[in-house]
Amino acid sequence: MSDPNKHVDNDILDLDNIIDDDSDLASLYDDAELTDLDGFDDLEPEEAAPAAVADKSSNERLWMILTLLAFGLALLSTLILSPAISSQKQRANQVSEVVNKINLTTTSASQALSEVGGRYAPLKSNIDETEEAINALVAPNGLSEKIADGIFGNAAVNGAVTEQWNAYKSATTQFLTNENDVQEVKQRLLALTGRLTQVVGDSVGFVEAVAREGRNKSTGASKDKYLFLTSEASNLNGILGRLSTTLRGYFLPDSNLPQLADAQNGLMVRLQETLNRIVSNSSTVVATAAEPLRAQYADLETRVLEIGDRATALSESRAALQSVRDQGAALAQAVQSASNQGLTARLSQLATLLPLLLAAFGVFSLWRYSQAQSKELVAHDAGLEETLADQQESILKLLDEMSALADGDLTVEAEVTDQITGAIADSVNFAVIEMRELVSQINRASIQVANESELAVSNAQAVSQSNMTQAEQISAAAALMQEVTAGMRQMSEQANSSSDMASDSLKAAEQGAQAVRDTITGMENMREQIQDTSKRIKRLGESSQRIGDIVALIDDIAEQTNILSLNAAIQASMAGEAGRGFAVVSDEVQSLAERSTEATKKIAELVTTIQNDTNDAVLSMEKATQQVVSGTKVADSAGKALAEIENMSQQLSKLVQGISAGSNKQAETVTRVSEQVTQVSDSSTETSRKAQESANSIAKLLELAKDLETSVSRFKLPAN
């Protein structure tokens, strides 16, 4: 099939060639053989042959038919093309309106899922208004619209628009299916947010209660313990803050709802575990203050689970929203193709030039008809020369008036007379009136387009400048966020170093406590050995005492033996020679008794020395035992102190690890915020670039409007 636009372009080129080839209306009557009618005065009537008369009559009829056909076509093109083109231009305005309504409908669908607003009523209203605009676009109401549809081939485009509209409406209907569920989720989120604010206030009061209980403690260990518990209680508010942040994730278009629900459940578990840990390590006062908070946490957990179970409606609505956007883009593209702006502009030029060309051709045909008729009249009756001259004059006058019209002077009004050119002049005047209205409309439209384009250029440049300023501010904020991120990372590294040092301190405390416990065990063993040795020494003292008793007994026996030996010596001396042997024995016994006495004295001295040394050893062992007992008590106290140090080191290690983990998470959060700020900066820069491109496009439109105004300005209109 041939392209109708191509044929129209070729016709316009042919018409331009006609105008550009020095064949304007003035040249039509400057031709010597056509304008030199004065020669008719020299013609003498002669009898024409029947064949020549028939040919002349045929030529006259032909030129009359061409004249009527030219003026009829000029009038017909004015009555048909102009309304059809106006209807098509109105259709272009309808296309812009429909595209705006489609975009507004898609935007209201996105806003229905947003955190702020989130109402479905505007969406339903926009759908109804869009449907009315679509029906007005695809259903022609008047004859001119039907003619325009036939000229521009709008029927096929209307069918495509209707098909895309049905798909778009089906997508919006699917999106509205989950309205009640989505509204319920939003209400629950709103209620949970309010409840969360109240719980945060109560958690702050609980932190103050824990801190107050710690201040009431007298010992340093208890104060340190409650200082740690106060830090743990402060973490409750941090967890609640992160929970509040995750609630806003339900309204983010790119959030993963299942992961969001899992994260919220994990936060609730951490909340309960932290509260239980605080209560298990604190007094009854803190436990009593925690009971209302525990009930509130359980209520929050129930609400979070209910919202997570109903998050499927949001997921389905997001998928339906994406379908609405895709179908809306396809519908907008189909609607924009219905304007045929290029073809409309070319046919508008054709509608302006075609009546003028046809009218000029009609005048030329009329002139040729009058020329042929004047020749016939001169040939048959010289008396008709005056009538022919009048006709020639009226035709030349009409041609003069038409020459000004061909130059664009629409103030010309052909004189309507009772001659043969009267009807032609009337038709020309009618065509000129229509052309005046058309040119006036084009002029007003071009001026309005130029004014609106200038305003749009100014607004677009202002938007571009604002976006550039915003991009610079966001870039500065991104730089600050990067500095904060670097600081948070450094803090996180320091916290990690502190955590390592705390772990090393904990290990050292554990080793010291173990060494003290080993020392205590060794001193206990030493004390037992000293006590056992003391008992043995005491028994040795007792044995030496018994030895002393035995020595005393031996000393008594020695004295008795000495006495007995003396008695025996006396008895032996008294016996004379008979007792000499007995005297020797008594001397030996006496000597033995003396040695025994001397040995007994030495043994007694030795026993006395042993007893004294034993007593001194016992006293020393008792003192050593007391010192070991004292050392054991001191070591036990040191062990208890080291145990407390070990416990505090463990708590400090946990606290430092918690701070390190919190610092790492905060660093990650700040990093993500920095990345998001960078993305917003990039988006703002892209928006600024698009706004500048829009300003450039509008500036080009302004230039085109001025070109159109310049093109129309060559037509001269009567003063109002």
Protein Blocks (a to p, Z undefined) as FASTA:
>chain_A
ZZfklmmmmmmmmmmmmmmnopafklmmmpmklmmmmlmmmpccddddfklmmmmmmmmm
mmmmmmmmmmmmmmmmmmmmmmmmmmmmmmmmmmmmmmmmmmmmmmmmmmmmmmghjiak
lmmmmmmmmmmmmmmmmmcfbfmlmmmmmmnopmmmmmmmmmmmmmmmmmmmmmmmmmmm
mmmmmmmmmmmmmmmmmmmmmmmmmmmmmmmmmmmpmbfklmmmmmmmmmmmmmmmmmmm
mmmmmmmmmmpmkbcfklmmmmmmmmmmmmmmmmmmmmmmmcfklmmmmmmmmmmmmmmm
mmmmmmmmmmmmmmmmmmmmmmmmmmmmmmmmmmmmmnommmmmmmmmmmmmmmmmmmmm
mmmmmmmmmmmmmmmmmmmomklmmmmmmmmmmmmmmmmmmmmmmnopakbccdddfbfk
lmmmmmmmmmmmmmmmmmmmmmmmmmmmmmmmmmmmmmmmmmmmmmmmmmmmmmmmmmmm
mmmmmmmmmmmmmmmmmmmmmmmmmmmmmmmmmmmmmmmmmmmmmmmmmmmmmmmmmmmm
mmmmmmmmmmmmmmmmmmmmmmmmmmmmmmmmmnommlmmmmmmmmmmmmmmmmmmmmmm
mmmmmmmmmmmmmmmmmmmmmmmmmmmmmmmmmmmmmmmmmmmmmmmmmmmmmmmmmmmm
mmmmmmmmmmmmmmmmmmmmmmmmmmmmmmmmmmmmmmmmmmmmmmmmmmmmmpccddZZ
